[in-house]
């Protein structure tokens, strides 16, 4: 199989632009991404606390 020598340069340019777009998008929306992760973690924490209080209440009623 023959690979053209300039194919590597073109591939590198495509990968560099793709990396730039992805990192730029992450940087632009980093605040929203952090808020979404924090909101998800808070909701998970609330569910765990609700589960624990439900278990505590059921144990005290026995």
PDB file with one MODEL, atoms N, CA, C and O in Angstrom:
MODEL        1
ATOM      1  N   UNK A   1       0.855  -1.166   0.000  1.00  0.00           N
ATOM      2  CA  UNK A   1       0.000   0.000   0.000  1.00  0.00           C
ATOM      3  C   UNK A   1       0.904   1.234   0.000  1.00  0.00           C
ATOM      4  O   UNK A   1       1.883   1.303   0.743  1.00  0.00           O
ATOM      5  N   UNK A   2       0.566   2.181  -0.827  1.00  0.00           N
ATOM      6  CA  UNK A   2       1.350   3.407  -0.947  1.00  0.00           C
ATOM      7  C   UNK A   2       0.642   4.549  -0.227  1.00  0.00           C
ATOM      8  O   UNK A   2      -0.542   4.798  -0.452  1.00  0.00           O
ATOM      9  N   UNK A   3       1.372   5.233   0.632  1.00  0.00           N
ATOM     10  CA  UNK A   3       0.830   6.409   1.319  1.00  0.00           C
ATOM     11  C   UNK A   3       1.634   7.616   0.852  1.00  0.00           C
ATOM     12  O   UNK A   3       2.861   7.634   0.947  1.00  0.00           O
ATOM     13  N   UNK A   4       0.948   8.591   0.363  1.00  0.00           N
ATOM     14  CA  UNK A   4       1.581   9.803  -0.134  1.00  0.00           C
ATOM     15  C   UNK A   4       2.293  10.526   1.012  1.00  0.00           C
ATOM     16  O   UNK A   4       1.710  10.650   2.089  1.00  0.00           O
ATOM     17  N   UNK A   5       3.527  11.009   0.830  1.00  0.00           N
ATOM     18  CA  UNK A   5       4.257  11.676   1.908  1.00  0.00           C
ATOM     19  C   UNK A   5       3.547  12.912   2.465  1.00  0.00           C
ATOM     20  O   UNK A   5       3.699  13.226   3.646  1.00  0.00           O
ATOM     21  N   UNK A   6       2.794  13.601   1.652  1.00  0.00           N
ATOM     22  CA  UNK A   6       2.123  14.798   2.159  1.00  0.00           C
ATOM     23  C   UNK A   6       0.830  14.467   2.919  1.00  0.00           C
ATOM     24  O   UNK A   6       0.199  15.358   3.488  1.00  0.00           O
ATOM     25  N   UNK A   7       0.446  13.209   2.928  1.00  0.00           N
ATOM     26  CA  UNK A   7      -0.760  12.815   3.662  1.00  0.00           C
ATOM     27  C   UNK A   7      -0.584  13.030   5.164  1.00  0.00           C
ATOM     28  O   UNK A   7      -1.528  13.409   5.857  1.00  0.00           O
ATOM     29  N   UNK A   8       0.614  12.789   5.657  1.00  0.00           N
ATOM     30  CA  UNK A   8       0.878  12.970   7.089  1.00  0.00           C
ATOM     31  C   UNK A   8       0.707  14.421   7.500  1.00  0.00           C
ATOM     32  O   UNK A   8       0.154  14.704   8.563  1.00  0.00           O
ATOM     33  N   UNK A   9       1.177  15.348   6.665  1.00  0.00           N
ATOM     34  CA  UNK A   9       1.017  16.768   6.972  1.00  0.00           C
ATOM     35  C   UNK A   9      -0.441  17.184   6.964  1.00  0.00           C
ATOM     36  O   UNK A   9      -0.872  17.968   7.810  1.00  0.00           O
ATOM     37  N   UNK A  10      -1.207  16.661   6.007  1.00  0.00           N
ATOM     38  CA  UNK A  10      -2.628  16.985   5.945  1.00  0.00           C
ATOM     39  C   UNK A  10      -3.362  16.401   7.151  1.00  0.00           C
ATOM     40  O   UNK A  10      -4.225  17.052   7.742  1.00  0.00           O
ATOM     41  N   UNK A  11      -3.010  15.169   7.507  1.00  0.00           N
ATOM     42  CA  UNK A  11      -3.623  14.537   8.679  1.00  0.00           C
ATOM     43  C   UNK A  11      -3.312  15.335   9.941  1.00  0.00           C
ATOM     44  O   UNK A  11      -4.188  15.538  10.781  1.00  0.00           O
ATOM     45  N   UNK A  12      -2.068  15.787  10.077  1.00  0.00           N
ATOM     46  CA  UNK A  12      -1.691  16.586  11.240  1.00  0.00           C
ATOM     47  C   UNK A  12      -2.489  17.888  11.297  1.00  0.00           C
ATOM     48  O   UNK A  12      -2.927  18.299  12.372  1.00  0.00           O
ATOM     49  N   UNK A  13      -2.679  18.533  10.158  1.00  0.00           N
ATOM     50  CA  UNK A  13      -3.451  19.782  10.127  1.00  0.00           C
ATOM     51  C   UNK A  13      -4.904  19.543  10.530  1.00  0.00           C
ATOM     52  O   UNK A  13      -5.487  20.346  11.259  1.00  0.00           O
ATOM     53  N   UNK A  14      -5.477  18.461  10.067  1.00  0.00           N
ATOM     54  CA  UNK A  14      -6.863  18.136  10.420  1.00  0.00           C
ATOM     55  C   UNK A  14      -6.971  17.864  11.917  1.00  0.00           C
ATOM     56  O   UNK A  14      -7.895  18.345  12.573  1.00  0.00           O
ATOM     57  N   UNK A  15      -6.028  17.094  12.456  1.00  0.00           N
ATOM     58  CA  UNK A  15      -6.055  16.782  13.888  1.00  0.00           C
ATOM     59  C   UNK A  15      -5.821  18.025  14.742  1.00  0.00           C
ATOM     60  O   UNK A  15      -6.419  18.167  15.809  1.00  0.00           O
ATOM     61  N   UNK A  16      -4.957  18.923  14.279  1.00  0.00           N
ATOM     62  CA  UNK A  16      -4.690  20.149  15.036  1.00  0.00           C
ATOM     63  C   UNK A  16      -5.937  21.024  15.096  1.00  0.00           C
ATOM     64  O   UNK A  16      -6.252  21.579  16.149  1.00  0.00           O
ATOM     65  N   UNK A  17      -6.647  21.154  13.981  1.00  0.00           N
ATOM     66  CA  UNK A  17      -7.875  21.953  13.962  1.00  0.00           C
ATOM     67  C   UNK A  17      -8.945  21.302  14.832  1.00  0.00           C
ATOM     68  O   UNK A  17      -9.649  21.989  15.572  1.00  0.00           O
ATOM     69  N   UNK A  18      -9.068  19.990  14.747  1.00  0.00           N
ATOM     70  CA  UNK A  18     -10.058  19.272  15.566  1.00  0.00           C
ATOM     71  C   UNK A  18      -9.766  19.463  17.046  1.00  0.00           C
ATOM     72  O   UNK A  18     -10.678  19.732  17.828  1.00  0.00           O
ATOM     73  N   UNK A  19      -8.506  19.328  17.438  1.00  0.00           N
ATOM     74  CA  UNK A  19      -8.131  19.528  18.835  1.00  0.00           C
ATOM     75  C   UNK A  19      -8.427  20.958  19.277  1.00  0.00           C
ATOM     76  O   UNK A  19      -8.909  21.184  20.386  1.00  0.00           O
ATOM     77  N   UNK A  20      -8.137  21.918  18.406  1.00  0.00           N
ATOM     78  CA  UNK A  20      -8.421  23.316  18.731  1.00  0.00           C
ATOM     79  C   UNK A  20      -9.902  23.575  18.912  1.00  0.00           C
ATOM     80  O   UNK A  20     -10.296  24.305  19.822  1.00  0.00           O
ATOM     81  N   UNK A  21     -10.727  22.990  18.062  1.00  0.00           N
ATOM     82  CA  UNK A  21     -12.175  23.175  18.186  1.00  0.00           C
ATOM     83  C   UNK A  21     -12.716  22.555  19.470  1.00  0.00           C
ATOM     84  O   UNK A  21     -13.535  23.151  20.170  1.00  0.00           O
ATOM     85  N   UNK A  22     -12.248  21.366  19.759  1.00  0.00           N
ATOM     86  CA  UNK A  22     -12.729  20.684  20.972  1.00  0.00           C
ATOM     87  C   UNK A  22     -12.290  21.432  22.224  1.00  0.00           C
ATOM     88  O   UNK A  22     -13.101  21.659  23.122  1.00  0.00           O
ATOM     89  N   UNK A  23     -11.021  21.819  22.296  1.00  0.00           N
ATOM     90  CA  UNK A  23     -10.545  22.522  23.494  1.00  0.00           C
ATOM     91  C   UNK A  23     -11.181  23.906  23.604  1.00  0.00           C
ATOM     92  O   UNK A  23     -11.459  24.360  24.714  1.00  0.00           O
ATOM     93  N   UNK A  24     -11.415  24.581  22.492  1.00  0.00           N
ATOM     94  CA  UNK A  24     -12.089  25.874  22.532  1.00  0.00           C
ATOM     95  C   UNK A  24     -13.515  25.754  23.026  1.00  0.00           C
ATOM     96  O   UNK A  24     -13.978  26.581  23.813  1.00  0.00           O
ATOM     97  N   UNK A  25     -14.216  24.724  22.567  1.00  0.00           N
ATOM     98  CA  UNK A  25     -15.590  24.497  23.007  1.00  0.00           C
ATOM     99  C   UNK A  25     -15.637  24.206  24.504  1.00  0.00           C
ATOM    100  O   UNK A  25     -16.492  24.727  25.220  1.00  0.00           O
ATOM    101  N   UNK A  26     -14.716  23.374  24.967  1.00  0.00           N
ATOM    102  CA  UNK A  26     -14.676  23.058  26.402  1.00  0.00           C
ATOM    103  C   UNK A  26     -14.388  24.315  27.217  1.00  0.00           C
ATOM    104  O   UNK A  26     -14.996  24.525  28.267  1.00  0.00           O
ATOM    105  N   UNK A  27     -13.472  25.148  26.745  1.00  0.00           N
ATOM    106  CA  UNK A  27     -13.145  26.372  27.477  1.00  0.00           C
ATOM    107  C   UNK A  27     -14.321  27.356  27.480  1.00  0.00           C
ATOM    108  O   UNK A  27     -14.576  28.018  28.485  1.00  0.00           O
ATOM    109  N   UNK A  28     -15.029  27.448  26.360  1.00  0.00           N
ATOM    110  CA  UNK A  28     -16.158  28.374  26.283  1.00  0.00           C
ATOM    111  C   UNK A  28     -17.281  27.969  27.233  1.00  0.00           C
ATOM    112  O   UNK A  28     -17.912  28.815  27.867  1.00  0.00           O
ATOM    113  N   UNK A  29     -17.517  26.671  27.319  1.00  0.00           N
ATOM    114  CA  UNK A  29     -18.641  26.188  28.111  1.00  0.00           C
ATOM    115  C   UNK A  29     -18.204  25.578  29.440  1.00  0.00           C
ATOM    116  O   UNK A  29     -18.970  24.837  30.057  1.00  0.00           O
ATOM    117  N   UNK A  30     -16.994  25.876  29.886  1.00  0.00           N
ATOM    118  CA  UNK A  30     -16.495  25.263  31.120  1.00  0.00           C
ATOM    119  C   UNK A  30     -17.354  25.651  32.324  1.00  0.00           C
ATOM    120  O   UNK A  30     -17.573  24.830  33.215  1.00  0.00           O
ATOM    121  N   UNK A  31     -17.837  26.885  32.358  1.00  0.00           N
ATOM    122  CA  UNK A  31     -18.697  27.299  33.472  1.00  0.00           C
ATOM    123  C   UNK A  31     -19.981  26.500  33.519  1.00  0.00           C
ATOM    124  O   UNK A  31     -20.404  26.045  34.582  1.00  0.00           O
ATOM    125  N   UNK A  32     -20.597  26.331  32.364  1.00  0.00           N
ATOM    126  CA  UNK A  32     -21.840  25.553  32.312  1.00  0.00           C
ATOM    127  C   UNK A  32     -21.591  24.086  32.628  1.00  0.00           C
ATOM    128  O   UNK A  32     -22.403  23.443  33.292  1.00  0.00           O
ATOM    129  N   UNK A  33     -20.469  23.558  32.153  1.00  0.00           N
ATOM    130  CA  UNK A  33     -20.138  22.169  32.431  1.00  0.00           C
ATOM    131  C   UNK A  33     -19.931  21.967  33.928  1.00  0.00           C
ATOM    132  O   UNK A  33     -20.414  20.987  34.495  1.00  0.00           O
ATOM    133  N   UNK A  34     -19.217  22.891  34.571  1.00  0.00           N
ATOM    134  CA  UNK A  34     -18.999  22.798  36.019  1.00  0.00           C
ATOM    135  C   UNK A  34     -20.312  22.891  36.782  1.00  0.00           C
ATOM    136  O   UNK A  34     -20.529  22.153  37.743  1.00  0.00           O
ATOM    137  N   UNK A  35     -21.202  23.811  36.350  1.00  0.00           N
ATOM    138  CA  UNK A  35     -22.495  23.945  37.026  1.00  0.00           C
ATOM    139  C   UNK A  35     -23.331  22.676  36.869  1.00  0.00           C
ATOM    140  O   UNK A  35     -23.995  22.251  37.814  1.00  0.00           O
ATOM    141  N   UNK A  36     -23.303  22.072  35.682  1.00  0.00           N
ATOM    142  CA  UNK A  36     -24.072  20.849  35.455  1.00  0.00           C
ATOM    143  C   UNK A  36     -23.550  19.700  36.312  1.00  0.00           C
ATOM    144  O   UNK A  36     -24.330  18.926  36.868  1.00  0.00           O
ATOM    145  N   UNK A  37     -22.224  19.593  36.415  1.00  0.00           N
ATOM    146  CA  UNK A  37     -21.643  18.539  37.247  1.00  0.00           C
ATOM    147  C   UNK A  37     -21.984  18.769  38.712  1.00  0.00           C
ATOM    148  O   UNK A  37     -22.313  17.821  39.426  1.00  0.00           O
ATOM    149  N   UNK A  38     -21.911  20.021  39.171  1.00  0.00           N
ATOM    150  CA  UNK A  38     -22.231  20.330  40.570  1.00  0.00           C
ATOM    151  C   UNK A  38     -23.703  20.037  40.854  1.00  0.00           C
ATOM    152  O   UNK A  38     -24.039  19.503  41.912  1.00  0.00           O
ATOM    153  N   UNK A  39     -24.568  20.380  39.924  1.00  0.00           N
ATOM    154  CA  UNK A  39     -26.002  20.118  40.102  1.00  0.00           C
ATOM    155  C   UNK A  39     -26.266  18.615  40.175  1.00  0.00           C
ATOM    156  O   UNK A  39     -27.058  18.158  40.999  1.00  0.00           O
ATOM    157  N   UNK A  40     -25.609  17.859  39.322  1.00  0.00           N
ATOM    158  CA  UNK A  40     -25.760  16.407  39.336  1.00  0.00           C
ATOM    159  C   UNK A  40     -25.277  15.820  40.658  1.00  0.00           C
ATOM    160  O   UNK A  40     -25.929  14.947  41.232  1.00  0.00           O
ATOM    161  N   UNK A  41     -24.124  16.305  41.140  1.00  0.00           N
ATOM    162  CA  UNK A  41     -23.589  15.792  42.404  1.00  0.00           C
ATOM    163  C   UNK A  41     -24.498  16.136  43.576  1.00  0.00           C
ATOM    164  O   UNK A  41     -24.682  15.325  44.484  1.00  0.00           O
ATOM    165  N   UNK A  42     -25.076  17.364  43.556  1.00  0.00           N
ATOM    166  CA  UNK A  42     -26.014  17.743  44.618  1.00  0.00           C
ATOM    167  C   UNK A  42     -27.243  16.854  44.602  1.00  0.00           C
ATOM    168  O   UNK A  42     -27.713  16.430  45.658  1.00  0.00           O
ATOM    169  N   UNK A  43     -27.770  16.565  43.421  1.00  0.00           N
ATOM    170  CA  UNK A  43     -28.962  15.720  43.342  1.00  0.00           C
ATOM    171  C   UNK A  43     -28.660  14.308  43.818  1.00  0.00           C
ATOM    172  O   UNK A  43     -29.497  13.676  44.463  1.00  0.00           O
ATOM    173  N   UNK A  44     -27.469  13.812  43.505  1.00  0.00           N
ATOM    174  CA  UNK A  44     -27.094  12.483  43.977  1.00  0.00           C
ATOM    175  C   UNK A  44     -26.948  12.475  45.494  1.00  0.00           C
ATOM    176  O   UNK A  44     -27.337  11.513  46.156  1.00  0.00           O
ATOM    177  N   UNK A  45     -26.386  13.551  46.041  1.00  0.00           N
ATOM    178  CA  UNK A  45     -26.216  13.646  47.484  1.00  0.00           C
ATOM    179  C   UNK A  45     -27.575  13.697  48.178  1.00  0.00           C
ATOM    180  O   UNK A  45     -27.764  13.062  49.216  1.00  0.00           O
ATOM    181  N   UNK A  46     -28.532  14.454  47.607  1.00  0.00           N
ATOM    182  CA  UNK A  46     -29.868  14.541  48.189  1.00  0.00           C
ATOM    183  C   UNK A  46     -30.556  13.188  48.163  1.00  0.00           C
ATOM    184  O   UNK A  46     -31.217  12.810  49.131  1.00  0.00           O
ATOM    185  N   UNK A  47     -30.407  12.449  47.059  1.00  0.00           N
ATOM    186  CA  UNK A  47     -31.017  11.123  46.979  1.00  0.00           C
ATOM    187  C   UNK A  47     -30.436  10.208  48.037  1.00  0.00           C
ATOM    188  O   UNK A  47     -31.167   9.442  48.665  1.00  0.00           O
ATOM    189  N   UNK A  48     -29.123  10.277  48.245  1.00  0.00           N
ATOM    190  CA  UNK A  48     -28.489   9.437  49.265  1.00  0.00           C
ATOM    191  C   UNK A  48     -28.973   9.819  50.653  1.00  0.00           C
ATOM    192  O   UNK A  48     -29.213   8.940  51.481  1.00  0.00           O
ATOM    193  N   UNK A  49     -29.124  11.116  50.926  1.00  0.00           N
ATOM    194  CA  UNK A  49     -29.604  11.545  52.233  1.00  0.00           C
ATOM    195  C   UNK A  49     -31.049  11.116  52.440  1.00  0.00           C
ATOM    196  O   UNK A  49     -31.419  10.699  53.538  1.00  0.00           O
ATOM    197  N   UNK A  50     -31.864  11.213  51.404  1.00  0.00           N
ATOM    198  CA  UNK A  50     -33.252  10.781  51.517  1.00  0.00           C
ATOM    199  C   UNK A  50     -33.349   9.283  51.755  1.00  0.00           C
ATOM    200  O   UNK A  50     -34.190   8.839  52.536  1.00  0.00           O
ATOM    201  N   UNK A  51     -32.514   8.507  51.106  1.00  0.00           N
ATOM    202  CA  UNK A  51     -32.494   7.064  51.308  1.00  0.00           C
ATOM    203  C   UNK A  51     -32.094   6.734  52.741  1.00  0.00           C
ATOM    204  O   UNK A  51     -32.681   5.849  53.364  1.00  0.00           O
ATOM    205  N   UNK A  52     -31.096   7.446  53.267  1.00  0.00           N
ATOM    206  CA  UNK A  52     -30.639   7.185  54.633  1.00  0.00           C
ATOM    207  C   UNK A  52     -31.706   7.561  55.649  1.00  0.00           C
ATOM    208  O   UNK A  52     -31.915   6.828  56.616  1.00  0.00           O
ATOM    209  N   UNK A  53     -32.388   8.691  55.454  1.00  0.00           N
ATOM    210  CA  UNK A  53     -33.425   9.092  56.406  1.00  0.00           C
ATOM    211  C   UNK A  53     -34.608   8.137  56.337  1.00  0.00           C
ATOM    212  O   UNK A  53     -35.231   7.861  57.362  1.00  0.00           O
ATOM    213  N   UNK A  54     -34.928   7.635  55.168  1.00  0.00           N
ATOM    214  CA  UNK A  54     -36.013   6.665  55.036  1.00  0.00           C
ATOM    215  C   UNK A  54     -35.652   5.387  55.754  1.00  0.00           C
ATOM    216  O   UNK A  54     -36.504   4.798  56.420  1.00  0.00           O
ATOM    217  N   UNK A  55     -34.401   4.935  55.638  1.00  0.00           N
ATOM    218  CA  UNK A  55     -33.965   3.734  56.323  1.00  0.00           C
ATOM    219  C   UNK A  55     -33.964   3.960  57.833  1.00  0.00           C
ATOM    220  O   UNK A  55     -34.367   3.075  58.588  1.00  0.00           O
ATOM    221  N   UNK A  56     -33.518   5.131  58.282  1.00  0.00           N
ATOM    222  CA  UNK A  56     -33.500   5.429  59.718  1.00  0.00           C
ATOM    223  C   UNK A  56     -34.910   5.431  60.291  1.00  0.00           C
ATOM    224  O   UNK A  56     -35.142   4.909  61.381  1.00  0.00           O
ATOM    225  N   UNK A  57     -35.844   6.011  59.564  1.00  0.00           N
ATOM    226  CA  UNK A  57     -37.222   6.080  60.029  1.00  0.00           C
ATOM    227  C   UNK A  57     -37.844   4.705  60.080  1.00  0.00           C
ATOM    228  O   UNK A  57     -38.586   4.401  61.014  1.00  0.00           O
ATOM    229  N   UNK A  58     -37.562   3.860  59.097  1.00  0.00           N
ATOM    230  CA  UNK A  58     -38.133   2.519  59.088  1.00  0.00           C
ATOM    231  C   UNK A  58     -37.532   1.669  60.212  1.00  0.00           C
ATOM    232  O   UNK A  58     -38.208   0.792  60.749  1.00  0.00           O
ATOM    233  N   UNK A  59     -36.270   1.922  60.570  1.00  0.00           N
ATOM    234  CA  UNK A  59     -35.655   1.175  61.672  1.00  0.00           C
ATOM    235  C   UNK A  59     -36.220   1.615  63.018  1.00  0.00           C
ATOM    236  O   UNK A  59     -36.374   0.787  63.916  1.00  0.00           O
ATOM    237  N   UNK A  60     -36.527   2.883  63.174  1.00  0.00           N
ATOM    238  CA  UNK A  60     -37.070   3.358  64.447  1.00  0.00           C
ATOM    239  C   UNK A  60     -38.521   2.934  64.620  1.00  0.00           C
ATOM    240  O   UNK A  60     -38.997   2.832  65.750  1.00  0.00           O
ATOM    241  N   UNK A  61     -39.230   2.685  63.533  1.00  0.00           N
ATOM    242  CA  UNK A  61     -40.631   2.267  63.617  1.00  0.00           C
ATOM    243  C   UNK A  61     -40.759   0.797  63.950  1.00  0.00           C
ATOM    244  O   UNK A  61     -41.852   0.344  64.289  1.00  0.00           O
ATOM    245  N   UNK A  62     -39.686   0.039  63.865  1.00  0.00           N
ATOM    246  CA  UNK A  62     -39.756  -1.417  64.141  1.00  0.00           C
ATOM    247  C   UNK A  62     -39.827  -1.718  65.588  1.00  0.00           C
ATOM    248  O   UNK A  62     -39.890  -2.885  65.974  1.00  0.00           O
TER     249      UNK A  62
ENDMDL
END
